[in-house]
């Protein structure tokens, strides 16, 4: 039963990561055509927007997997201890 729940939790985390990846792909920052693409300030703002976008979606995708892995490891440690 424990292996089934562990596998299910990992599958749900992977599905969550897939949803976040799709959302990241569909919301990727872009430069509007009416902005000057050669302006240094615009380029810096665009690079910062891309960095923030990647960092946010990476955290959103990985944090649930890290939490589930920590909980599963804690449960495995508790189960392996002798009762007395």
Phi, psi and omega in degrees: 000320180295320179294324179295315179293322177296314178297319178295319179297319179292320177297320177295321177295320178293322176297318177300316179298323177295319178295317179295320178297318178296317179296320178296319180294318184283340180252023183299136180297149178216160176264130177292151183291341181272001177262147177286121181277352181261357179286132183297322179294320178294318179296318180294318179295322179293317177298320178294321178297319179294316179300313180298320180297312181294316181297317181296312183287330175295314178296316180298326181281327187264331184301313178299322179295320179294318180295315180296318179297320179294318179294317179296321178294319178297316179296321178295322178293320179294319181292331185276350179283143174289151186282345181229000000 
